[in-house]
């Protein structure tokens, strides 16, 4: 019996080995190399002298990195509530399964499946001060008198990216929230209606608390995505004007692959990884807990 | 977690009461139509701009609708640098290899996790989830240096490996869930018949987990087709560009001035496969999204 158990264990491991090997070779080994590299002054041209925590001390005094990190945090703190709020509003609007509401869900979700580079270039065009139709529309609606030059100030560039990303991913939260709302036992809501609870009090007192876990999980996934933002800024603002819209990942890319300071870039990567680790550990713990139910 | 709840089940969510009922229904319908218009407008406008003449597409101020239909922009993109076929071919091949790797690695791993009791199994599962915890953006530098040594830079295989790193945790997670949902009796019957573990996987479990496999393939395709940063770093040679890099290259153009018509044509080309697979396999996409909180 024990023999059989052991051979069955071995069999199970055999099925796991290929995937485990893949992760070991292409994730864990590079991660080790990253840590080692972060303790050197390596550049693409050479170097590689051990400098201990030198790079980390340099990060401490690197105002540009802190500015990029702070910018990323600001981006995340502003974008996440917009995405969650609008996503939840869309979910409330479309949670019933009528043909029109299904169609609305399908259309609102469309931009989620297209590439971030495609959508960023699409909005780069829409925002253009000469050929951009977003400007044209705002002028036609008498919202503005002259086309706005969106990418000339950091603030306008920031909002241009926020608008484009809201369009791109608002459907993601919506779909998850719709499933959360639909999984609420209809009897509970029916009973609330009988008791004379109005629409908004049902939303506030029942739907919101009962979808809390989905809300939290979606917020985390969304926030992690924003903390790792790169494509949209690389394409729409190129980090400008005057380097004011560099994100953390963009700054790492800039150091590692443009300035070719590999050791320093590695140290920056590790700092960012540690920050993300906090969010993603929470995410996995939450997912595991919601599975137990 | 079915999205397809019957109408009666969900009626209580809004359930307008009394005289205001009709007004509320009309308002909600109007809001839905507004949402549809806003969400589809950018894609529709991009498509309309792509079939303008090149001159019309760069008009200042711009027109909403084309004044004449033209395939000029598409013809230009087809002949752009190494040719559109090269770039679409690169993207498609990388995506296919990513799908193959996610299925080949994810399905057995999901099977092992779902159907065998092993000591340390959950730790192995966590190891397989590391790419969720460690953002792939951070390990691109060491990967690049390693890949450069073995000729995997500017290689479609190299990029497919990076995309598999991104998508493997979701694939394992989803396959594990799919296999766990299959009743134990079916497996026991097969064991009595003397089926080996491998045969049980290929002849019993995989056919029953086809929806899971479709979802894994679908997500792998969308991720790989759209991935930007690794493609930007690893595919630096003009002939090895994937479609997202082609887009940026088209915008940069030759003389500094953006060729807006060609840009819109290439954006439309990059979007079409995603929309097609999503609209065709929407059910799988949504169910994958709902079960993959870990992605």
Interface residues (C-beta under 8 A of the other chain):
Chain A: X8 X9 X11 X12 X13 X14 X15 X16 X18 X19 X20 X22 X23 X26 X27 X28 X29 X30 X31 X33 X34 X37 X90 X92 X93 X94 X95 X96 X97 X98 X100 X101 X103 X104 X106 X107 X108 X109 X110 X111 X113 X114 X115 X116 X117 X118 X119 X121 X122 X123 X124 X125 X126 X128 X130 X131 X132 X133 X136 X139 X147 X167 X171 X172 X175 X176 X178 X179 X181 X182 X183 X184 X186 X189 X190 X192 X193 X199 X207 X217 X221 X228 X230 X231 X234 X235 X249 X252 X253 X256 X257 X262 X265 X266 X269 X270 X272 X273 X276 X277 X280 X281 X283 X284 X286 X287 X290
Chain B: X1 X2 X3 X4 X5 X6 X7 X8 X9 X10 X11 X12 X13 X14 X15 X16 X17 X28 X29 X31 X32 X33 X35 X36 X38 X39 X40 X42 X43 X45 X46 X49 X57 X58 X59 X60 X61 X62 X64 X101 X104 X105 X106 X108 X109 X111 X112 X113 X115 X116 X117 X118 X119 X121 X124 X126 X127 X128 X129 X130 X131 X132 X133 X134 X135 X137 X138 X139 X140 X141 X142 X143 X144 X145 X146 X161 X162 X164 X165 X168 X172 X197 X201 X222 X225 X226 X228 X229 X232 X233 X243 X244 X247 X248 X251 X260 X263 X264 X267 X270 X271 X274 X275 X277 X278 X279 X282 X285 X286 X289 X290 X293 X294 X295
